[in-house]
Amino acid sequence: MRPVRLFQMFSAVMMLICLPMIAAAQVAFGSAQIDRNLPVEVTSDDLSVNQNDNTALFTGNVVIAQGEMRLSAPRVLVVYLADRSGIEALEATDGVTLVSGTDAAEARSANYNVVSGMIELRGDVLLVQSDNTITGETMFVDLNAGTARVSGRVKTVLQPGRSN
C-alpha cells in the first residue's frame, strides 16, 4: 500500500475515534440561562462612586451575584447606563472567578456587558466542568445561549466515560 493511502486511512480512523471526544468537548457554561433582569448584588470592602462618568469602583473581596451566577475579584468597576437606570457593564480585574451552577472559570480579567449578556474573560483562562478542564487565553460566554468559546492555544482535558 502506498504511504499516502496509508496516511489517509490512518487519518480517517483517527477521526472516527476522536469524533465522540470532540463532541463531548463542546463548551457550554452554566446550568441554566441567566435572567439579566434579576437584581445585581455587589459586596466589597470599599466603594468609590464617580457621578461625572457614571461609574462605581468596588475594591477588596468583591463578590457580585445575579441569580445563580457569582463573580468575584479584588477590583470591579461598574459602569451605569447614561440615564442611571441600570448597569451597563462590569469590568473585573486582578484575578477573576466566575461561577454559574456547577461550572467555574478563572481568568486575570473579565468584562461583563449586562445589556448584551456577553462576558469576556482574558488571561490564563481555566474552565472547570465536573472532571473536565479547558484552558486558553480568552473565553467568551453568551449567557443568553448558555454557551462559551475558548480561544488562544486551547488545551482540553476530558475524562472519558464520566458524565458531567
C-alpha positions in Angstrom: 0.0 0.0 0.0 1.4 3.5 -0.9 2.4 5.7 2.1 -0.1 8.4 1.0 -3.1 6.0 1.0 -1.9 4.5 4.4 -1.8 8.0 5.9 -5.3 8.8 4.5 -6.7 5.6 6.1 -5.0 6.4 9.4 -6.4 9.9 9.4 -9.9 8.5 8.7 -9.6 6.0 11.6 -8.4 8.7 13.9 -11.3 11.0 13.0 -13.7 8.2 13.8 -12.1 7.6 17.2 -11.8 11.3 18.1 -15.3 12.4 16.9 -17.0 11.3 20.1 -14.4 13.1 22.2 -14.7 16.3 20.1 -18.5 16.3 20.5 -18.1 15.8 24.3 -15.8 18.9 24.3 -18.5 21.2 23.2 -18.3 24.1 25.5 -21.3 25.2 27.5 -21.4 27.4 30.5 -23.8 27.4 33.5 -26.6 25.1 34.4 -29.3 27.5 33.2 -29.8 30.7 31.3 -29.2 33.8 33.5 -32.1 36.2 33.8 -30.4 39.6 33.3 -33.5 41.3 34.8 -32.7 39.9 38.2 -31.1 42.3 40.6 -27.3 42.5 40.7 -26.0 42.4 44.3 -22.4 43.7 45.0 -20.5 43.3 48.2 -17.0 44.7 48.8 -14.7 46.2 51.4 -14.7 49.7 49.7 -16.8 51.7 47.3 -15.9 54.9 45.3 -18.6 56.5 43.2 -18.0 58.9 40.3 -21.2 60.6 39.2 -19.4 62.5 36.5 -18.7 59.3 34.4 -21.5 57.1 35.9 -19.1 54.6 37.5 -18.7 52.9 40.8 -15.4 51.3 41.8 -15.7 48.3 44.2 -12.4 47.1 45.8 -11.4 44.4 48.2 -13.1 41.0 48.2 -15.7 42.0 45.6 -18.5 39.5 45.1 -21.2 40.1 42.5 -24.3 37.9 42.4 -27.1 37.7 39.8 -29.3 34.7 40.1 -27.1 31.6 40.2 -24.1 33.4 38.7 -21.3 34.7 41.0 -18.3 36.8 40.0 -15.5 37.6 42.5 -12.4 39.7 42.1 -10.3 42.1 44.0 -11.4 45.1 41.9 -14.6 45.7 39.9 -15.6 48.8 38.0 -19.4 49.1 37.5 -20.5 51.3 34.6 -24.0 52.6 34.8 -26.3 53.4 31.8 -26.2 57.0 30.8 -29.6 57.7 32.4 -28.5 55.8 35.5 -31.5 53.4 35.2 -29.4 50.3 35.5 -26.0 48.7 35.0 -24.4 48.7 31.5 -21.2 46.8 32.2 -18.8 45.3 34.9 -15.1 45.3 34.5 -13.3 42.9 36.9 -9.5 42.8 37.2 -6.6 41.4 39.2 -7.9 37.8 39.2 -11.5 36.8 38.5 -13.6 33.8 39.4 -16.9 33.3 37.6 -19.3 30.5 38.8 -22.6 29.5 37.3 -24.3 26.4 38.5 -21.5 23.7 38.7 -19.3 25.4 36.2 -16.4 27.6 37.2 -13.9 29.8 35.3 -10.9 31.7 36.3 -9.0 34.5 34.4 -6.9 37.6 35.0 -9.8 39.9 34.0 -13.4 39.9 32.9 -15.8 42.3 31.1 -19.5 41.6 31.5 -21.8 43.5 29.2 -25.0 43.3 31.2 -27.1 44.7 28.3 -26.0 42.1 25.8 -25.4 39.2 28.2 -21.9 38.6 27.0 -18.9 38.0 29.3 -15.3 38.1 28.0 -12.6 36.5 30.3 -9.0 37.3 29.4 -5.6 35.9 30.5 -4.8 32.4 31.6 -8.4 31.2 31.4 -9.3 28.0 33.2 -12.8 26.5 32.8 -13.7 23.6 35.1 -16.8 21.4 34.3 -17.0 18.4 36.6 -13.8 16.4 36.0 -13.1 18.1 32.6 -10.9 21.2 32.2 -10.3 23.7 29.4 -7.6 26.3 29.3 -6.9 29.1 26.9 -6.2 32.8 26.6 -9.7 34.1 26.1 -13.2 32.8 26.8 -16.4 34.4 25.6 -19.6 33.4 27.4 -23.0 34.0 26.0 -25.4 34.0 28.9 -28.5 34.1 26.6 -27.5 30.8 24.9 -25.6 29.2 27.9 -22.6 28.7 25.6 -18.9 29.6 25.7 -16.0 29.8 23.2 -12.4 29.4 24.3 -9.5 30.6 22.1 -5.8 31.2 22.3 -3.8 27.9 22.5 -6.7 25.9 23.9 -6.0 22.7 25.9 -8.8 20.4 26.8 -8.6 17.5 29.3 -11.6 15.2 29.0 -12.3 12.3 31.3 -13.8 9.6 29.1 -16.7 7.6 30.5 -17.6 10.1 33.1 -20.8 12.1 33.0 -20.9 15.8 33.7 
